[in-house]
């Protein structure tokens, strides 16, 4: 069997170490010569006491640290500009992003903007970033977005719309995976971010245009790890094995979808974040079931393979195994405790047509879906999720 041409890219270095964030200064000093750190995070992590000991460790190791902690979920352009300005004023020469996907995304863009003068508006799209960036270290505190290993950053533009930057400059130089940082994540966030990571693996595995053997291997292993550990992590947040399995699974899924892009689940999830500020992971979880069923007409053979990856019991033809896979995913989401209906998170039925129209703007994502999604299809999917 011949292999279709493909290119695979990822970050050059990943370290997985329980408690690694408490030794960050030593780790970064061994890899970089720069000593003026711009640490990008959110106020919640500062308040939770996670940031102070990390800053102290960096300072002890000889770093000057400037903290920007104004990152919010679904960050708007104003936050990007404010962050870049703080980083420039501080003279930072290396960026550390520590937090959820929003903090990591802001860190990526700030590293570019602090190094050059390209306007943010010119960066949106695929391959539009010019010039270089500051050295970049990313440390996730959720097992979900995979942003630490992707070349993608998502920003809220205007009132309700989101746009993406996709460029090789956004790949980090070094990624630290410290699952101890995820121990305090509440059950609902553990569930939502974990399902988000599973969506990444599933959509990468079924992506229409850039699916390839390396992304497939990563997606399968990601889904295996996530499926085996999601419920344990939700039920016992201090379970080290479950937390590490979830974090590694989320990162592998990130590597997969960075090379074999996500599709309709994400396209339909973004308007939910824009209009209702539903967290990204949760919005993906809400749309996963309807989109899985919609795509089954084309993706059934691949769903059957993923059923085997998850150890779903039973046998039969591809359609039978595909149905078993979808049912298994629905049961996992139910057991995780994540909300299951749009109306449970405040979405109104009257807004569904507007959401469907907005979803059509996500052409970068919809083109990857195994089945074409038109506006009426999107509306039907929202109605099914309602």
C-alpha positions in Angstrom: 0.0 0.0 0.0 1.4 3.4 -1.0 1.4 6.3 1.5 0.0 9.6 0.5 2.5 12.5 0.8 2.4 14.3 4.2 4.4 16.6 6.5 4.4 16.2 10.2 5.6 19.0 12.6 5.7 19.3 16.4 7.6 21.0 19.2 11.3 20.0 19.5 11.3 19.1 23.2 8.7 17.8 25.8 9.5 16.9 29.4 7.0 15.0 31.5 7.8 15.3 35.2 5.5 15.2 38.3 6.4 18.3 40.3 8.4 19.7 37.4 7.0 23.1 37.8 8.5 23.5 41.2 11.9 23.0 39.6 11.2 25.2 36.6 14.1 27.6 37.1 16.7 24.8 36.9 15.0 23.3 33.9 14.7 26.5 31.9 18.2 27.7 32.9 19.7 24.5 31.5 18.0 25.0 28.1 18.1 28.8 27.5 20.5 31.6 28.0 17.9 34.3 28.4 17.1 35.5 31.9 14.2 38.1 31.7 11.0 36.0 31.9 7.6 37.2 30.9 5.3 34.7 32.7 1.8 34.7 31.2 -1.1 33.2 33.2 -4.5 34.0 34.8 -5.6 35.5 38.1 -7.3 32.3 39.1 -4.0 30.4 39.2 -2.4 33.3 41.1 -5.2 33.2 43.7 -4.9 29.5 44.0 -1.3 29.9 45.0 0.2 28.0 42.1 2.2 30.9 40.6 4.1 32.4 43.6 6.3 29.3 44.3 7.1 29.0 40.6 8.1 32.7 40.4 10.2 32.2 43.6 11.9 29.2 42.0 12.7 31.1 38.8 14.0 34.0 40.8 16.3 31.8 42.9 17.6 30.3 39.6 18.7 33.8 38.5 15.7 34.9 36.4 14.0 38.3 36.5 10.2 37.6 36.3 7.4 39.9 35.1 4.0 38.3 35.6 1.0 39.1 33.3 -2.1 37.5 34.9 -5.0 39.2 33.1 -5.7 36.3 30.7 -9.4 35.4 30.6 -11.3 32.6 28.9 -12.1 33.3 25.2 -9.5 36.1 25.3 -10.3 39.2 23.3 -7.8 41.2 21.2 -7.5 43.8 23.9 -5.9 41.2 26.2 -3.4 40.3 23.5 -2.3 43.9 23.0 -2.1 44.5 26.8 0.0 41.4 27.3 2.4 42.3 24.4 2.8 45.8 25.8 3.7 44.6 29.3 6.2 42.1 27.9 7.8 44.8 25.7 8.0 47.3 28.6 9.6 44.7 30.9 12.2 43.9 28.3 11.4 40.2 28.5 13.5 38.0 26.4 11.8 34.6 27.0 8.1 33.9 27.4 6.6 31.2 29.7 2.9 30.5 29.3 1.4 28.6 32.2 -2.3 27.8 32.5 -5.2 26.6 30.4 -5.4 27.0 26.6 -6.2 30.7 26.7 -3.0 31.5 28.6 -0.9 29.3 26.3 -2.5 30.9 23.2 -1.8 34.4 24.5 1.8 33.5 25.3 2.3 32.3 21.7 1.1 35.5 20.2 2.8 37.7 22.7 6.1 36.0 21.9 5.6 37.0 18.3 4.4 40.5 19.0 7.1 41.3 21.5 9.8 40.4 18.9 8.4 42.3 15.9 5.9 44.9 14.8 3.4 43.0 12.7 -0.2 44.0 13.5 -2.3 41.3 15.1 -5.0 41.9 12.4 -2.5 40.7 9.8 -1.8 37.4 11.6 -5.2 35.8 11.4 -5.4 32.8 9.0 -3.0 30.1 8.0 0.7 31.0 7.5 0.2 34.8 7.9 2.6 35.3 10.8 5.9 36.9 9.6 9.2 37.2 11.4 10.4 35.4 14.4 9.4 35.3 18.1 11.0 35.2 21.6 12.0 31.8 23.0 8.8 30.1 24.2 8.1 27.7 27.1 4.5 26.3 27.6 3.2 24.5 30.6 -0.5 23.4 30.6 -2.6 23.2 33.8 -5.5 21.4 32.2 -5.6 18.1 30.3 -7.6 19.3 27.3 -6.7 21.9 24.7 -3.3 20.5 23.6 -2.3 24.1 22.9 1.1 23.4 24.3 2.0 21.4 21.2 0.0 23.1 18.5 0.8 25.9 16.1 -2.6 27.5 16.6 -3.9 30.3 18.8 -7.6 31.3 19.0 -8.7 34.9 19.8 -12.2 36.4 20.2 -12.7 39.1 17.7 -15.5 41.6 17.9 -18.4 40.7 20.1 -19.0 37.0 19.4 -16.7 35.7 16.7 -13.4 33.8 17.1 -10.5 33.7 14.7 -7.4 31.5 14.5 -3.7 32.1 13.9 -2.0 29.1 12.4 1.8 29.4 11.8 4.9 27.4 12.5 6.3 30.2 14.7 3.6 29.3 17.3 5.2 25.9 18.1 6.9 26.2 21.5 10.6 25.6 22.0 10.0 23.5 25.2 6.9 22.0 26.8 6.8 20.9 30.4 4.0 18.4 31.3 3.5 18.4 35.1 0.3 16.6 35.9 0.6 17.8 39.6 -0.6 21.2 38.3 -3.9 19.6 37.3 -4.7 18.0 40.6 -6.8 20.9 41.8 -8.9 21.1 38.7 -12.6 20.8 39.6 -14.6 17.8 38.4 -16.6 19.8 35.8 -13.5 21.2 34.3 -11.7 17.9 34.4 -14.7 16.4 32.5 -15.0 19.2 29.9 -11.3 19.5 29.2 -10.9 15.7 29.0 -13.7 15.4 26.5 -12.3 18.3 24.5 -9.0 16.3 24.2 -11.0 13.2 23.1 -12.7 15.4 20.4 -9.2 16.4 19.2 -8.2 12.8 18.8 -11.5 11.8 17.1 -11.5 14.7 14.7 -7.8 14.3 13.9 -8.5 10.6 13.1 -11.4 11.4 10.8 -10.1 14.6 9.3 -10.8 14.8 5.5 -7.6 16.3 4.1 -4.5 15.9 6.2 -5.0 12.6 8.0 -1.7 10.7 8.0 -0.1 7.7 9.7 1.7 9.7 12.4 -1.3 11.7 13.4 -3.3 8.5 13.4 -0.9 6.7 15.7 -1.0 9.7 18.1 -4.7 10.0 18.0 -5.2 6.3 18.8 -2.9 6.4 21.8 -4.4 9.7 23.0 -7.9 8.3 22.8 -6.8 5.1 24.6 -5.2 7.1 27.5 -8.1 9.5 27.7 -10.8 6.9 27.6 -9.1 4.8 30.2 -8.5 7.7 32.7 -11.4 10.2 32.2 -13.8 8.8 34.8 -11.1 8.0 37.4 -9.7 11.6 37.1 -13.3 13.0 37.5 -14.1 10.8 40.5 -10.7 11.2 42.3 -8.9 14.3 41.3 -5.8 13.4 43.3 -5.3 10.1 41.4 -1.8 10.6 40.0 -1.9 7.8 37.4 -5.2 9.2 36.1 -4.0 12.8 36.0 -0.8 11.8 34.2 -2.7 9.6 31.7 -5.1 12.5 31.0 -2.3 15.1 30.5 -0.2 12.9 28.2 -3.3 11.9 26.3 -4.3 15.6 25.8 -0.8 16.4 24.5 -0.7 13.5 22.1 -4.1 14.6 20.8 -2.7 18.1 20.4 0.1 16.8 18.3 -2.4 14.8 16.2 -4.7 17.6 15.4 -1.9 20.1 14.8 -1.1 18.0 11.8 -4.6 16.6 10.9 -6.9 19.5 11.7 -10.2 19.4 13.7 -13.6 19.9 12.0 -17.3 20.4 12.6 -17.4 19.8 16.4 -15.1 22.7 16.8 -16.8 24.8 14.1 -20.1 24.5 16.0 -18.5 24.9 19.4 -16.9 28.3 18.7 -20.2 30.2 18.4 -21.3 28.8 21.8 -18.2 30.4 23.3 -18.7 33.6 21.5 -22.4 34.2 22.3 -22.8 32.4 25.6 -19.2 32.2 26.9 -19.5 28.5 27.3 -16.0 27.1 28.1 -14.4 25.7 25.0 -14.1 22.1 26.3 -17.7 22.1 27.4 -19.0 23.5 24.1 -17.1 20.7 22.3 -18.7 18.1 24.6 -22.1 19.5 24.0 -21.8 19.2 20.2 -19.9 15.9 20.0 -22.8 13.5 20.1 -24.8 15.1 17.3 -21.7 15.5 15.1 -20.6 11.9 15.6 -23.9 10.7 14.5 -24.0 13.1 11.5 -20.5 12.0 10.3 -21.1 8.3 10.8 -22.3 7.9 7.2 -18.8 8.6 6.0 -16.7 7.8 9.1 -18.2 4.5 10.2 -15.1 2.4 9.3 -12.9 4.8 11.3 -15.3 4.9 14.2 -15.2 1.1 14.2 -11.4 1.2 14.6 -11.7 3.7 17.4 -14.2 1.4 19.1 -11.4 -1.2 19.3 -9.0 1.4 20.7 -11.4 2.1 23.5 -12.0 -1.6 24.2 -15.7 -1.3 23.4 -17.2 -4.8 23.7 -19.0 -6.5 20.9 -18.4 -7.4 17.3 -20.1 -7.0 13.9 -19.7 -4.9 10.7 -18.3 -1.4 10.5 -21.7 0.2 11.0 -22.4 -1.9 14.1 -19.0 -1.1 15.6 -19.4 2.6 14.7 -22.7 2.7 16.5 -21.2 1.0 19.5 -18.4 3.7 19.5 -20.8 6.6 19.4 -22.9 5.0 22.2 -19.7 4.5 24.3 -18.7 8.1 23.9 -22.2 9.3 25.0 -22.0 7.0 28.1 -18.5 8.4 28.9 -19.8 11.9 28.8 -22.8 11.0 30.9 -20.6 9.4 33.5 -18.2 12.3 33.6 -20.9 14.6 34.9 -20.5 17.3 32.1 -23.8 19.1 31.1 -25.4 17.3 28.2 -27.8 19.8 26.6 -27.4 23.3 25.2 -30.4 24.4 27.3 -28.5 23.3 30.4 -25.9 26.0 29.8 -28.3 28.9 29.1 -28.6 28.6 25.3 -32.0 29.7 24.0 -33.9 28.0 21.2 -34.4 31.3 19.5 -30.6 31.8 19.1 -30.0 28.5 17.2 -30.3 30.0 13.7 -27.8 32.8 14.6 -25.4 30.1 16.0 -25.8 28.1 12.7 -25.0 31.2 10.6 -21.9 32.0 12.7 -20.7 28.4 12.5 -20.6 28.8 8.7 -17.9 31.4 9.1 -15.6 28.6 10.4 -14.5 27.5 6.9 -11.0 26.7 8.1 -12.6 23.9 10.2 -15.6 22.8 8.2 -13.5 21.9 5.2 -11.9 19.1 7.2 -15.2 17.4 8.1 -15.8 14.0 6.5 -19.3 15.1 5.6 -20.2 18.5 4.2 -22.0 20.8 6.7 -24.4 23.4 5.3 -26.2 26.0 7.3 -29.4 24.0 7.6 -27.3 21.0 8.7 -25.7 23.1 11.4 -29.1 24.3 12.6 -30.3 20.7 12.7 -27.2 19.7 14.8 -27.8 22.5 17.2 -31.5 21.5 17.5 -30.4 17.9 18.2 -28.0 19.2 21.0 -30.6 21.5 22.5 
